[in-house]
């Protein structure tokens, strides 16, 4: 029964003809068990945080069980109100929306130039984009923060939007996808009188919805989860994001349960996003690593 679904497979790590070998069947079971164990290890901290957040402080200090004695929904709602998480959620959503827009527009335009327009010297730009993948993002944080201050753009969402709108990996994703678009459609659009920008907006983007969704998901998770740059730019401005405010809770007299509830509030959106779009996320990572 366990192996029936593999009999018709013609590709992948486990294929149909592998099931005729006893050693292959044993190995496949071991692989499945290892995957289950790794998933349980990876999910346990998240499950523990969610369940512990529904305990009251007495239950948290005395109950060693994973499950709470009773689910304290009123306490969760009270912590949400006390920590004013609605304001920080709004700030994070503003950051996410602007970051997604810039990520799609700016990275898409650069990839459009490299994959479709190919102006003179485009290979130099392409090489610089690929080389920038080797540089850790934190290596440029000092220069980036200094430039933001010199331009008078601190305490604003704008530099964060622009920073998240420049990502070499997303340029590569767009470029690989654009190179697979049918050139006949783009030429037909030019013959109909569309300019260079109109071809991008009216033809390339509508045909690129799958990769746009992948980049948008990556941009949402990156901008929502990032701490360092929003902390440097927005700290003390009243526009702090969820992650920045979560860090500041260490200086406030909150108990352990309230802190766990704050952590739970911060990880709910990316968790939901990953559950809903995990296939697009993994497909996007594969698209960036393998051409064609």
HELIX and SHEET records of a PDB file:
HELIX    1   1 UNK A    4  UNK A    6  5                                   3    
HELIX    2   2 UNK A   16  UNK A   20  5                                   5    
HELIX    3   3 UNK A   22  UNK A   52  1                                  31    
HELIX    4   4 UNK A   57  UNK A   62  1                                   6    
HELIX    5   5 UNK A   73  UNK A   82  1                                  10    
HELIX    6   6 UNK A   85  UNK A  112  1                                  28    
HELIX    7   7 UNK A  113  UNK A  117  3                                   5    
HELIX    8   8 UNK A  122  UNK A  132  1                                  11    
HELIX    9   9 UNK A  137  UNK A  140  5                                   4    
HELIX   10  10 UNK A  141  UNK A  150  1                                  10    
HELIX   11  11 UNK A  158  UNK A  164  1                                   7    
HELIX   12  12 UNK A  168  UNK A  178  1                                  11    
HELIX   13  13 UNK A  183  UNK A  191  1                                   9    
HELIX   14  14 UNK A  196  UNK A  199  1                                   4    
HELIX   15  15 UNK A  200  UNK A  204  3                                   5    
HELIX   16  16 UNK A  205  UNK A  207  1                                   3    
HELIX   17  17 UNK A  209  UNK A  225  1                                  17    
HELIX   18  18 UNK A  228  UNK A  234  1                                   7    
HELIX   19  19 UNK A  242  UNK A  248  1                                   7    
HELIX   20  20 UNK A  249  UNK A  251  5                                   3    
HELIX   21  21 UNK A  256  UNK A  289  1                                  34    
END                                                                             
